[in-house]
Amino acid sequence: MSLIIVSADDFKQGDEISQKVAGALGYRYLGRDLLHYVATENHVSEDELARALDEAPGLLTRRARRQRLLGLIEAACLNVLLDDNVVCFGLATHMYVRAVSHALKVRIINEPEQRAAALAEAGGLSVDKARKQVLRQTKEERRWSEEVYNLDQTDASLYDMVISLGTLELDKAVEIISDTVGYRKFQPMTYSRKLMQDKALAAGVRLKLMEQFPDIRVEANDGTVVVFIQSLKKDQRKKQELVRQIAGELPGVRHVEVHIIRDLVGQAAQSSR
């Protein structure tokens, strides 16, 4: 009756482990297939959604577009995670469900030399070139999470469990994860279910408001939605009324508060979203 959120420094290994865990437990597997649904429902490119998850932000002019793409993925993913018994991988979910206690958050890592050897064999590269590519991938992964979520996703403290495949067989990792999720700590509680519902509501409201307010932060608690936006003083009242109108029409929203702040980036860095 829990959720398992997997992050990995090697996509192929992370995907394989996640699918095997789902199969062993009889859980639903939620992976990159979700992008096809998101793309179809929102008339965007599936490849563009994947790039938003994999590539660090580029020019500032593309930031709003990238945030919207990630917002589409986040909202769709959280709606699925409202149900239990899901193994999720490849959707950056570990970055926005950190406070949900019934979600077992797992990081899968491998030794750089082993990653380089596998890459060299698969891609026909020299070991030296493969090592350099692994190093670039690691830097890119860290840069992506820091620029998008103000967090280093390679930081072990973000996870309940870190599993190294350096000396561990893949199937043993599957066994460890499958056993651990049965611990009482990861069973759904009233508070953790409510927190997930609040996150899903906040993500939906944020997605709707992003159409007119690209830089925005949203929190939710029992139907009360708190929105943080930036605004010049002369536009403040008009923007507040517009936010209340748009957000107030969405299902599940009972009350809307709008706060004008000067440093939205700094505020977002302090929030677990």
Secondary structure as GFF3:
##gff-version 3
##sequence-region A 1 273
A	DSSP	beta_strand	3	8	.	.	.	ID=ss1
A	DSSP	alpha_helix	11	25	.	.	.	ID=ss2
A	DSSP	beta_strand	28	30	.	.	.	ID=ss3
A	DSSP	alpha_helix	34	42	.	.	.	ID=ss4
A	DSSP	alpha_helix	46	54	.	.	.	ID=ss5
A	DSSP	three_ten_helix	60	62	.	.	.	ID=ss6
A	DSSP	alpha_helix	63	81	.	.	.	ID=ss7
A	DSSP	beta_strand	86	89	.	.	.	ID=ss8
A	DSSP	three_ten_helix	93	95	.	.	.	ID=ss9
A	DSSP	beta_strand	103	109	.	.	.	ID=ss10
A	DSSP	alpha_helix	112	123	.	.	.	ID=ss11
A	DSSP	alpha_helix	127	149	.	.	.	ID=ss12
A	DSSP	three_ten_helix	156	158	.	.	.	ID=ss13
A	DSSP	beta_strand	161	164	.	.	.	ID=ss14
A	DSSP	alpha_helix	170	180	.	.	.	ID=ss15
A	DSSP	three_ten_helix	184	186	.	.	.	ID=ss16
A	DSSP	alpha_helix	190	209	.	.	.	ID=ss17
A	DSSP	beta_strand	216	221	.	.	.	ID=ss18
A	DSSP	beta_strand	224	229	.	.	.	ID=ss19
A	DSSP	three_ten_helix	233	235	.	.	.	ID=ss20
A	DSSP	alpha_helix	236	248	.	.	.	ID=ss21
A	DSSP	beta_strand	255	260	.	.	.	ID=ss22
A	DSSP	alpha_helix	264	269	.	.	.	ID=ss23
###
